[in-house]
Amino acid sequence: MIGQQDSAWQHDRTTAGLADDVRRLMEGHWRPDHGYSVPNPGTYPHLWLWDSCFHAIIWARLGDSRASLELEAVLAGQLANGMVPHMRYGGEGPDTWLGPLTGTSSLTQPPMFGHALRVLAEAGIELPQALLTQAREGLDWLWDNRRTPEGLIYVVHPWEAGNDHSPRWDDWGAPGRTKEGYSRPARTAWNKERMQDVSFSDDGAATWSTSFVACPAAFNAYTAFNFRELAAVTGDAELEHRAAELAAAMDEHLWDGEEQLWSDLAVVGGGPSARIPISDGVMGALVTADESKARAALDQLTDPARFGAAFGPANVARNHPAYDPDMYWRGPAWPPLNYLFQQSFKRFGLEQESVALAELTAKGATASGWAEYWNPENGRGLGAVPQTWAGLVIAMQQ
């Protein structure tokens, strides 16, 4: 395993040098007996849905056939009714109860497999029809089972949204910042307790919660984005229509004109914290048909009074009381978010911003030792080090 202080991590800043570093990172975390890369062997020794989708993108950028194996591993855990679990256990299960199933969790996660399939297709990697069918069924499940009357997609646990400890969840009763400081262990314990409030379908998929149901702006954007991306691969007009319908629902129900971001909608529980300015609120730019909204949100990624920082966008507005540049999902810069921000920049032809973000992300990834996330002010590595999705820097090179 490659460590943060390993001399092998001396790198040059060329694309070739980054590619060499990323390949060593991915090789060190590849598990041939499982057919996927673990994000970090010590901290994250299992498969996570969107992590492995990002791994597939990285492998494709490296020209490695393991790109399709990663996606096959993600979709191998698919439940009978179509839901794609957010975890497949690589050995013993995690240290908490994630539903009635034994080999996978009963929760889901951002369905990034639609976008990953498009990246693989554009890289010339052959995609088995079975894989495309499974991806369609996974997106169908969200559309058929997780929509509100407003036409938005809901989640039943913060772990499904991806941004586990976001300050947007504070008003659901989650422990937030106190005069003693923010406690990550307290929030983790709260998240574990919320699993007791979740109900499940016959095949084990999580369906509802008596304490936490929300329509996160980012999760809705990710879902619409993946509808559109899979449609680009398959030519499926229905998926394209769903993407547009979901994006329109976001603009109608989630756009916050005061913050100039997309906010979250509380369904069960919640309160004003759903409007706290976090960079996830920019993600509607991936799919909105309203370019003025997209640009108003994207401009904040480089604004020092909002998210703009020396080592990439902060996850919480730097002028907000909840901002903590060292705390998990409460301020640091995140490689997968940067990658998706870049997709939005490219969508609107913002090439200068796209190149600058790629440079900042490479700067942060290398300075942090290829960390899970890093302090956006100084590049200090945080979380698991090294972590595979930091390798997305190679997919961000022009």
Secondary structure in CASP SS format (residue, H / E / C, confidence):
PFRMAT SS
TARGET T0000
AUTHOR 0000-0000-0000
METHOD secondary structure of the structure
MODEL  1
M C 1.00
I C 1.00
G C 1.00
Q C 1.00
Q C 1.00
D C 1.00
S H 1.00
A H 1.00
W H 1.00
Q C 1.00
H C 1.00
D C 1.00
R C 1.00
T C 1.00
T H 1.00
A H 1.00
G H 1.00
L H 1.00
A H 1.00
D H 1.00
D H 1.00
V H 1.00
R H 1.00
R H 1.00
L H 1.00
M H 1.00
E H 1.00
G H 1.00
H H 1.00
W E 1.00
R E 1.00
P C 1.00
D C 1.00
H C 1.00
G C 1.00
Y E 1.00
S E 1.00
V C 1.00
P C 1.00
N E 1.00
P C 1.00
G C 1.00
T C 1.00
Y E 1.00
P C 1.00
H C 1.00
L E 1.00
W E 1.00
L H 1.00
W H 1.00
D H 1.00
S H 1.00
C H 1.00
F H 1.00
H H 1.00
A H 1.00
I H 1.00
I H 1.00
W H 1.00
A H 1.00
R H 1.00
L C 1.00
G C 1.00
D C 1.00
S C 1.00
R H 1.00
A H 1.00
S H 1.00
L H 1.00
E H 1.00
L H 1.00
E H 1.00
A H 1.00
V H 1.00
L H 1.00
A C 1.00
G C 1.00
Q C 1.00
L C 1.00
A C 1.00
N C 1.00
G C 1.00
M C 1.00
V C 1.00
P C 1.00
H C 1.00
M E 1.00
R E 1.00
Y C 1.00
G C 1.00
G C 1.00
E C 1.00
G C 1.00
P C 1.00
D C 1.00
T C 1.00
W C 1.00
L C 1.00
G C 1.00
P C 1.00
L C 1.00
T C 1.00
G C 1.00
T E 1.00
S C 1.00
S C 1.00
L C 1.00
T C 1.00
Q C 1.00
P C 1.00
P C 1.00
M C 1.00
F H 1.00
G H 1.00
H H 1.00
A H 1.00
L H 1.00
R H 1.00
V H 1.00
L H 1.00
A H 1.00
E H 1.00
A C 1.00
G C 1.00
I C 1.00
E C 1.00
L C 1.00
P C 1.00
Q H 1.00
A H 1.00
L H 1.00
L H 1.00
T H 1.00
Q H 1.00
A H 1.00
R H 1.00
E H 1.00
G H 1.00
L H 1.00
D H 1.00
W H 1.00
L H 1.00
W H 1.00
D H 1.00
N H 1.00
R C 1.00
R E 1.00
T C 1.00
P C 1.00
E C 1.00
G C 1.00
L C 1.00
I E 1.00
Y C 1.00
V E 1.00
V C 1.00
H C 1.00
P H 1.00
W H 1.00
E H 1.00
A H 1.00
G C 1.00
N C 1.00
D C 1.00
H C 1.00
S C 1.00
P H 1.00
R H 1.00
W H 1.00
D H 1.00
D H 1.00
W H 1.00
G C 1.00
A C 1.00
P C 1.00
G C 1.00
R C 1.00
T C 1.00
K C 1.00
E C 1.00
G C 1.00
Y C 1.00
S C 1.00
R H 1.00
P H 1.00
A H 1.00
R H 1.00
T H 1.00
A H 1.00
W H 1.00
N H 1.00
K H 1.00
E H 1.00
R H 1.00
M H 1.00
Q H 1.00
D H 1.00
V E 1.00
S E 1.00
F E 1.00
S C 1.00
D C 1.00
D C 1.00
G C 1.00
A C 1.00
A E 1.00
T E 1.00
W E 1.00
S E 1.00
T C 1.00
S C 1.00
F C 1.00
V E 1.00
A E 1.00
C E 1.00
P C 1.00
A H 1.00
A H 1.00
F H 1.00
N H 1.00
A H 1.00
Y H 1.00
T H 1.00
A H 1.00
F H 1.00
N H 1.00
F H 1.00
R H 1.00
E H 1.00
L H 1.00
A H 1.00
A H 1.00
V H 1.00
T H 1.00
G C 1.00
D C 1.00
A H 1.00
E H 1.00
L H 1.00
E H 1.00
H H 1.00
R H 1.00
A H 1.00
A H 1.00
E H 1.00
L H 1.00
A H 1.00
A H 1.00
A H 1.00
M H 1.00
D H 1.00
E H 1.00
H H 1.00
L C 1.00
W E 1.00
D E 1.00
G C 1.00
E C 1.00
E C 1.00
Q C 1.00
L E 1.00
W E 1.00
S C 1.00
D C 1.00
L E 1.00
A E 1.00
V E 1.00
V E 1.00
G C 1.00
G C 1.00
G C 1.00
P H 1.00
S H 1.00
A H 1.00
R H 1.00
I C 1.00
P C 1.00
I E 1.00
S H 1.00
D H 1.00
G H 1.00
V H 1.00
M H 1.00
G H 1.00
A H 1.00
L H 1.00
V C 1.00
T C 1.00
A C 1.00
D C 1.00
E H 1.00
S H 1.00
K H 1.00
A H 1.00
R H 1.00
A H 1.00
A H 1.00
L H 1.00
D H 1.00
Q H 1.00
L H 1.00
T C 1.00
D C 1.00
P C 1.00
A C 1.00
R C 1.00
F C 1.00
G C 1.00
A C 1.00
A C 1.00
F C 1.00
G C 1.00
P C 1.00
A C 1.00
N C 1.00
V E 1.00
A C 1.00
R C 1.00
N C 1.00
H C 1.00
P C 1.00
A C 1.00
Y C 1.00
D C 1.00
P C 1.00
D C 1.00
M C 1.00
Y C 1.00
W C 1.00
R C 1.00
G C 1.00
P C 1.00
A E 1.00
W C 1.00
P H 1.00
P H 1.00
L H 1.00
N H 1.00
Y H 1.00
L H 1.00
F H 1.00
Q H 1.00
Q H 1.00
S H 1.00
F H 1.00
K H 1.00
R H 1.00
F C 1.00
G C 1.00
L C 1.00
E H 1.00
Q H 1.00
E H 1.00
S H 1.00
V H 1.00
A H 1.00
L H 1.00
A H 1.00
E H 1.00
L H 1.00
T H 1.00
A H 1.00
K H 1.00
G H 1.00
A H 1.00
T H 1.00
A H 1.00
S C 1.00
G C 1.00
W C 1.00
A C 1.00
E C 1.00
Y E 1.00
W E 1.00
N C 1.00
P C 1.00
E C 1.00
N C 1.00
G C 1.00
R C 1.00
G E 1.00
L E 1.00
G C 1.00
A C 1.00
V C 1.00
P C 1.00
Q C 1.00
T H 1.00
W H 1.00
A H 1.00
G H 1.00
L H 1.00
V H 1.00
I H 1.00
A H 1.00
M H 1.00
Q C 1.00
Q C 1.00
END
